[in-house]
Amino acid sequence: MKPEIEIIGLGPGSLGQLTLDVYNRLKDGGMVYARTTHHPVIAQLQSEGLEFEAFDGIYEAHESFSPIYEEIAETLLGAAAGSSGEGVRYVVPGHPLVAEETVQLLLAAEAEGRVSVNIIGGASFLDPVFSALRIDPNDGFQLLDATNFTADDLSLTQHLFLSQLYDGFIASEVKLTLMEHFPDDYEVILVEAAGSPGEEVTRLPLYALDREMNVSNLTVLYVPPVPDESYLSHTFKRLREVIRILRSPDGCPWDRKQTHFTLKRFLLEEAYEVLDAIDEEDDDHLIEELGDVLLQVLLHAQIGEDEGYFNIADVVAGLTEKMIRRHPHVFHEKIEGDRAEDVELRWDKIKEMEKKDQTPASLLDNIPRSMPALMSAFELQKKAAKAGFQWHEEAPMWEKLEEELAEWKEALTEHNDEEAKKEFGDVLFVLANLARFFKIQPEEALLMTNRKFIRRFQYIETQLKANGKKPETSDLTEMDRYWDEAKKKGI
C-alpha cells in the first residue's frame, strides 16, 4: 500500500473562513506539517492546542525557492513512508492547487507511484482579492508567481495578479520587470490579507513598490490592465494590428495596393540604410532603420495573410524551428571547445540535409539573381570553393589578378570598349576571390570606402566654401591638398 499524504488548504485568512470539515480534520489530533506558520489560521489553531511542525527554518538554508520546495516535498515523502500506514497531514495557505509548488512536487511523486495524495480544498486567496478590488475575473486575468516572473509573461490588456511577493528583494525585481512595459508612475495596488479582518488595500506608483510594501506571504500585487492603446506601442501585437489596419479596406490606399513585387525595392533600400546606421555607430538611427526593415517583413506577411497563403506566425515558427535545428550545439548536445568555423561547417551540413529533397541542378543555383554583383561574385566563389574549386594559397590568385589587369589594359589600349568591360569584370571577380580568401566581404569593404570618399570630399567642399570657392572653381592641386588634410585628421 502506498504511503498517504493529506493536503489541506487553510483558506485566505481567518479561522472563520475554514469549512467545518477542514476544521474537524485538523482538530481530530495528530501532528500536522505546515509549510509556514505565517498565516492567521495557524496562530488561532495553536491557541486551541493544535501542534504544527513547520518548515519555516528551511527558507533560511537556501538562496532560492526551488531547493526549499524540493526539500519540503522530500521531507513529507519520507515522513509518509515512515508513518506505518497512517500517512501524514500537510497544511498550506489558501487552496493547495493555487500557487503551491510543494503540492505540485507531491503530485509529481504521486504520478511516479511513490505516494497517494488526497487534497482537501480550502478557499484560495483569489476570491477575496477579487472582492477587495471589485473585479470581475471573467474580463480576463493572469495569476503569476513573483519569484519566477519575466516581462514576456505579461498580457497588458488583462488584470494581472502576482503572488508570492515575499520580501523587498522580490518586489524590487518585480518592479524592474514591470517597468519594461509600464511607466514608472503607473498605479498598482497591494492587497494584504484579503478577506480577513486585517485586509488592507494600498494604491501606489510602480516606482515605490519596493519602498512601501509590507513583507508578508499574504500580499498580492495587482496591476490593472492598460487604459488605452498608447501603452501598447512597444508590443509586437500592437504593431501587427497597425499593419493589419493599414492593409484593411478602411486603411491606407498606398499600403493596400502594395504587393510582394512592388515592395522589393523598399526592402533593399531599407537594408542598405541599416548598414549606414551601423557604420555611423548611431544607435538611434539604427533603431529607426531596423524598424523600417521590420515594417517590410510585416507588410509581406500581411499580404500573405490577406491572400490566404501564410501569416507572420508561419514566418516566426519557421525561423524559430530553423534556428533550433541548426544550432544543436546550443539546444541539444553541448559541444566543448566549439569554434565559429565548426559552427559554420555544421550549419552548412544541416542546411544541406534539410534541402536534400530539393537538390538544385547546380551548386550555384541557390544564389539570388538579384544580389548585388560584387556580393554575388563573392558568394559564387565561396560556393565553388566549398566544392573544392579553389586555390589553397594566395600566390596563384595574385598571378591571376596581374593576368586580368594586363588583359584589361590591352583591351583599353586597343579601344575595344566591349572587351574592356568584360576584362574589367574579370578583374573585379578575381578581387572578390582574393577578398574571400582573406575573409573580407568585398561589398562591405567597398561601401566603407564609398562612405570614406563622401566624408573626405565633403571636407574639401567645406574648406573651399570657407574660402569663397566651389569644387568647380578650384583645381586638382588645391583639392588634393584638402584631401590629404582630411586623411591626416582621420576623416
C-alpha positions in Angstrom: 0.0 0.0 0.0 1.3 3.4 -0.9 2.1 5.9 1.8 -0.5 8.7 2.0 -0.3 12.5 2.3 -3.4 14.5 3.0 -3.0 18.1 1.9 -5.4 20.7 3.5 -5.9 24.3 2.3 -6.2 26.8 5.2 -8.0 29.4 3.1 -7.0 33.0 2.7 -7.4 34.4 6.1 -9.2 33.8 9.4 -10.4 30.7 11.1 -14.0 31.6 10.4 -13.4 31.0 6.7 -12.5 27.4 7.2 -15.1 24.8 6.3 -16.4 22.7 9.2 -15.0 19.6 7.5 -11.5 21.1 7.4 -11.7 22.3 11.0 -12.8 18.9 12.3 -10.0 17.2 10.4 -7.4 19.5 11.9 -8.9 19.1 15.4 -9.1 15.3 15.5 -5.5 15.0 16.8 -2.1 14.1 15.5 0.9 16.0 14.2 0.3 18.4 11.3 3.0 19.6 9.0 2.8 23.3 7.8 4.7 24.8 5.0 4.7 28.0 7.1 3.3 29.3 10.3 3.0 32.8 8.9 -0.8 32.5 8.4 -3.6 33.8 10.7 -5.3 30.4 11.0 -2.2 28.7 12.3 -1.9 31.1 15.3 -5.6 30.6 16.0 -5.4 26.8 15.9 -2.2 26.8 18.0 -4.1 28.8 20.7 -6.6 25.9 20.7 -3.8 23.4 21.4 -3.1 22.1 17.9 0.6 21.3 17.2 2.4 22.0 13.9 5.8 21.1 12.6 6.6 24.0 10.3 9.2 24.3 7.5 10.0 28.0 8.1 13.5 27.2 9.0 14.3 25.6 5.7 13.7 29.0 4.0 16.9 30.4 5.7 19.0 27.5 4.5 18.7 28.1 0.8 19.3 31.1 -1.5 16.5 30.3 -4.0 13.0 28.8 -3.7 13.3 25.7 -5.8 15.6 23.8 -3.4 13.4 24.9 -0.5 10.3 23.4 -2.1 12.2 20.2 -3.1 13.4 19.7 0.5 9.9 20.2 1.9 8.4 17.7 -0.5 11.1 15.1 0.1 10.7 15.5 3.9 7.0 14.9 3.6 7.5 11.9 1.4 9.9 10.5 3.9 7.6 11.1 6.8 4.7 9.4 4.9 6.8 6.4 4.1 7.7 6.0 7.8 4.3 6.6 9.1 3.3 2.9 9.4 0.4 3.3 7.0 -1.1 6.2 9.0 0.0 8.8 6.5 0.8 12.5 7.2 -1.2 15.7 7.1 0.2 18.8 5.4 -1.4 22.3 5.5 -0.8 25.2 3.2 -2.2 28.7 2.9 -5.1 29.3 0.6 -6.0 26.4 -1.8 -3.5 23.6 -2.3 -3.6 23.9 -6.0 -3.2 27.7 -6.2 0.4 28.9 -6.1 1.8 26.0 -4.1 4.9 24.5 -5.7 5.3 21.9 -2.9 1.9 20.5 -3.8 2.9 20.2 -7.4 6.1 18.3 -6.4 4.0 15.9 -4.3 1.6 15.4 -7.2 4.5 14.6 -9.4 5.6 12.0 -6.9 2.1 10.5 -6.9 2.3 10.2 -10.7 5.6 8.2 -10.2 3.8 5.9 -7.9 5.7 7.0 -4.7 2.7 8.3 -2.7 -1.1 8.7 -2.6 -2.2 12.3 -2.3 -5.6 13.4 -1.0 -6.4 17.1 -1.5 -8.9 18.9 0.8 -9.5 22.3 -0.7 -9.7 25.5 1.2 -10.7 28.7 -0.5 -7.9 30.4 -2.4 -6.9 34.0 -1.9 -8.3 34.9 -5.4 -12.0 35.2 -4.4 -11.4 37.7 -1.6 -8.9 39.6 -3.7 -11.5 39.9 -6.5 -13.9 41.2 -3.9 -11.5 43.6 -2.4 -10.7 45.1 -5.8 -14.3 44.9 -7.1 -13.1 42.9 -10.2 -14.9 40.5 -12.5 -12.4 37.8 -13.4 -14.4 37.0 -16.4 -12.9 40.1 -18.0 -9.7 38.0 -18.2 -6.8 37.8 -15.7 -3.4 36.4 -15.2 -2.1 34.9 -12.0 1.8 34.8 -12.0 4.5 33.8 -9.5 6.5 36.8 -8.4 9.5 34.6 -7.8 9.6 33.4 -11.3 8.4 36.3 -13.4 9.6 37.7 -16.7 8.4 40.5 -18.9 7.5 38.0 -21.7 4.8 36.6 -19.4 2.6 39.7 -19.4 -0.7 40.3 -21.1 -1.0 44.1 -20.7 -4.8 44.2 -21.5 -5.8 41.8 -18.7 -5.9 42.0 -14.9 -2.5 40.9 -13.5 -2.1 39.4 -10.1 1.4 38.5 -8.7 1.5 36.1 -5.7 4.4 35.1 -3.5 5.7 38.6 -3.1 7.6 37.6 -0.1 10.1 40.4 0.5 11.6 43.7 -0.7 14.1 42.0 -2.9 11.4 40.1 -4.9 9.4 43.3 -5.0 12.4 45.2 -6.5 12.8 42.5 -9.2 9.1 42.6 -10.0 9.2 46.4 -10.2 12.1 46.4 -12.7 10.4 43.8 -14.8 7.1 45.6 -14.9 8.9 48.8 -15.8 9.9 47.2 -19.1 6.2 47.5 -20.0 4.6 50.2 -17.8 5.5 53.8 -17.0 7.4 54.3 -13.7 4.4 56.1 -12.2 1.8 53.6 -13.3 -0.6 52.9 -10.4 -0.5 49.4 -8.9 -2.3 48.0 -5.9 -1.1 45.9 -3.0 -3.7 43.7 -1.3 -2.8 42.4 2.1 -4.6 39.6 3.9 -7.6 39.7 1.6 -10.8 38.5 3.2 -9.5 38.7 6.8 -10.2 41.4 9.4 -6.7 42.7 8.7 -7.4 43.3 5.0 -5.6 46.3 3.5 -5.7 47.8 0.0 -2.9 50.2 -0.8 -2.5 52.2 -4.1 0.9 53.4 -5.0 3.0 54.3 -8.1 5.0 51.4 -9.5 8.4 53.0 -8.7 7.5 52.9 -5.0 6.7 49.2 -4.9 9.8 48.0 -3.1 9.8 51.0 -0.8 6.4 51.0 0.7 5.3 47.3 0.8 4.8 45.3 4.0 6.6 42.0 3.8 4.1 39.2 4.1 3.2 35.9 2.4 -0.4 37.2 2.4 0.5 40.1 0.0 -0.8 40.1 -3.6 0.2 42.7 -6.2 -2.5 43.8 -8.6 -1.5 45.6 -11.9 -4.6 47.0 -13.7 -4.9 46.5 -17.5 -3.6 49.4 -19.5 -6.3 52.0 -20.1 -5.7 52.6 -23.8 -3.6 51.6 -26.8 -0.9 54.2 -26.3 0.6 51.9 -23.7 0.9 49.1 -26.3 3.1 50.8 -28.9 6.2 48.8 -27.9 4.5 45.4 -28.3 4.6 43.2 -31.3 0.9 42.5 -31.1 0.1 46.2 -31.5 2.4 46.6 -34.4 0.7 43.6 -36.2 -2.6 45.3 -35.5 -1.4 48.6 -37.0 -0.2 46.8 -40.2 -3.5 44.9 -40.4 -5.4 48.2 -40.2 -3.3 49.9 -42.8 -4.0 47.0 -45.2 -7.7 46.8 -44.4 -10.4 48.3 -46.7 -10.6 51.3 -44.3 -6.8 51.6 -44.2 -4.2 53.4 -46.4 -4.7 53.4 -50.2 -0.9 53.1 -50.7 -0.5 50.2 -48.3 -3.5 48.4 -49.7 -2.1 48.4 -53.3 1.3 47.0 -52.4 2.3 43.5 -53.5 5.4 41.3 -52.8 6.8 42.6 -56.1 6.2 46.3 -55.6 7.8 46.2 -52.2 11.0 44.5 -53.4 13.0 47.8 -53.9 12.0 49.1 -50.5 13.4 46.1 -48.6 16.7 46.6 -50.4 16.8 50.3 -49.7 16.0 49.8 -46.0 18.6 47.1 -45.7 21.3 49.5 -47.0 20.0 52.2 -44.6 20.6 49.8 -41.8 24.2 49.4 -42.9 24.6 53.1 -43.0 23.3 53.4 -39.4 25.7 50.7 -38.3 28.7 52.4 -39.9 27.7 55.7 -38.4 27.6 54.0 -35.0 24.3 55.8 -34.3 22.1 53.7 -32.1 19.0 55.9 -32.5 19.3 55.8 -36.3 19.9 52.0 -36.1 16.7 51.6 -34.1 14.7 53.6 -36.7 16.2 51.7 -39.7 15.7 48.2 -38.1 12.1 49.3 -37.6 11.8 50.1 -41.3 13.2 46.6 -42.2 10.7 45.0 -39.7 7.9 47.0 -41.4 8.8 45.4 -44.7 8.7 41.9 -43.1 5.3 42.6 -41.6 3.9 44.1 -44.8 4.9 41.0 -46.7 3.5 38.7 -44.0 0.2 40.7 -44.0 0.0 40.4 -47.8 0.5 36.6 -47.4 -2.3 36.6 -44.8 -4.7 38.7 -46.9 -4.1 36.3 -49.8 -4.6 33.3 -47.6 -1.2 31.7 -48.1 0.7 32.4 -44.8 1.0 34.9 -42.0 3.6 36.3 -39.6 3.1 33.3 -37.2 4.3 31.0 -40.0 7.3 33.2 -40.6 8.2 33.2 -36.9 7.6 29.5 -36.4 9.7 28.6 -39.4 12.6 30.8 -38.2 12.4 29.6 -34.6 12.4 25.9 -35.7 15.3 26.5 -38.1 17.4 28.3 -35.5 16.9 25.4 -33.0 17.5 22.8 -35.7 20.7 24.4 -37.0 22.2 25.0 -33.5 22.2 21.5 -32.0 25.3 22.5 -30.0 23.2 25.0 -28.1 19.7 23.4 -27.9 20.5 19.7 -27.8 24.1 18.5 -27.3 26.6 20.7 -25.7 29.9 20.6 -27.6 33.0 21.7 -25.7 35.7 23.8 -27.5 33.4 24.6 -30.4 34.8 27.3 -32.7 33.0 29.7 -35.1 34.4 27.7 -38.0 33.0 24.4 -36.6 29.6 26.0 -36.2 29.6 27.3 -39.8 30.5 23.9 -41.2 27.8 22.2 -39.1 25.3 24.8 -40.3 26.1 24.1 -43.9 25.8 20.3 -43.4 22.4 20.7 -41.6 21.2 23.0 -44.3 22.2 20.5 -47.0 20.3 17.7 -45.2 17.2 19.9 -45.0 17.3 20.6 -48.7 18.3 17.1 -49.8 14.9 16.6 -51.5 15.2 19.8 -53.4 18.7 19.5 -54.7 19.4 22.2 -57.4 20.7 21.3 -60.8 23.9 23.3 -59.9 25.6 24.2 -56.7 25.3 27.8 -57.7 21.5 27.8 -58.3 20.7 29.0 -54.7 22.5 32.3 -55.0 19.8 35.0 -55.6 20.0 36.5 -59.1 19.0 40.0 -57.7 22.0 40.1 -55.3 24.4 43.0 -56.0 27.1 41.9 -58.5 30.1 42.2 -56.2 28.4 40.3 -53.4 27.2 37.7 -55.9 30.8 37.2 -57.2 31.9 36.6 -53.6 29.1 34.1 -52.9 29.7 32.2 -56.3 33.3 31.7 -55.5 32.6 30.8 -51.9 30.2 28.0 -53.1 32.7 26.8 -55.7 35.5 26.8 -53.0 33.4 24.5 -50.8 33.2 22.1 -53.6 37.0 22.1 -53.9 37.2 24.5 -56.9 39.8 26.9 -55.3 43.4 27.7 -54.9 44.7 26.8 -51.4 47.3 29.5 -51.4 47.3 33.2 -52.3 50.2 33.3 -54.9 48.2 31.9 -57.9 45.4 34.4 -57.1 47.8 37.4 -57.3 49.2 36.0 -60.5 45.6 35.7 -61.9 44.9 39.3 -60.9 48.0 40.5 -62.7 47.0 38.5 -65.8 43.5 40.0 -65.8 44.8 43.5 -65.2 47.1 43.1 -68.2 44.2 41.9 -70.4 42.1 44.8 -69.3 44.9 47.3 -70.1 45.3 45.6 -73.5 41.6 46.0 -74.3 41.8 49.6 -73.3 44.8 50.2 -75.5 43.0 48.7 -78.4 40.0 50.9 -77.7 37.8 47.8 -77.6 35.1 49.0 -75.3 33.1 45.8 -75.1 36.2 43.7 -74.4 37.4 46.2 -71.9 34.1 45.9 -70.0 34.4 42.1 -69.9 38.1 42.3 -68.7 37.3 44.8 -66.0 34.6 42.4 -64.8 37.3 39.7 -64.7 39.5 41.9 -62.5 36.6 42.5 -60.1 35.9 38.8 -60.0 39.5 37.9 -59.1 39.5 40.7 -56.4 36.3 39.2 -54.9 38.0 35.8 -54.8 41.0 37.4 -53.0 38.6 39.1 -50.6 37.0 35.7 -49.9 40.5 34.1 -49.3 41.4 36.8 -46.7 37.8 36.7 -45.2 36.9 40.2 -46.3 33.3 40.9 -47.5 34.0 42.9 -50.7 30.6 44.6 -50.8 31.0 45.8 -47.2 34.6 46.9 -47.9 33.6 48.9 -50.9 30.7 50.5 -49.0 33.2 51.6 -46.3 35.4 53.2 -49.0 32.5 54.9 -50.6 31.5 56.5 -47.3 35.1 57.5 -46.6 35.2 59.2 -50.0 32.0 61.0 -49.2 33.3 62.3 -45.9 36.6 63.5 -47.4 35.1 65.1 -50.4 32.6 66.9 -48.2 35.6 68.1 -46.1 37.0 69.5 -49.4 33.7 71.3 -50.1 33.7 72.8 -46.6 37.2 74.1 -46.9 36.6 75.6 -50.3 33.4 77.2 -49.1 35.3 78.8 -46.3 37.5 80.4 -48.9 34.6 81.5 -51.1 35.1 78.7 -53.6 33.4 75.7 -55.0 34.9 72.5 -56.5 34.1 73.8 -59.9 36.2 77.0 -59.3 39.1 75.1 -57.7 41.8 72.8 -59.2 43.0 69.3 -58.5 46.1 70.5 -56.7 44.1 72.5 -54.1 41.5 69.9 -53.7 44.2 67.2 -53.3 45.8 69.2 -50.5 42.5 69.3 -48.6 42.1 65.6 -49.3 45.4 64.9 -47.6 44.3 67.2 -44.7 41.2 65.1 -44.2 43.2 61.9 -44.3 45.6 63.2 -41.7 42.7 64.2 -39.4 41.3 60.6 -39.8 38.2 61.7 -41.7 
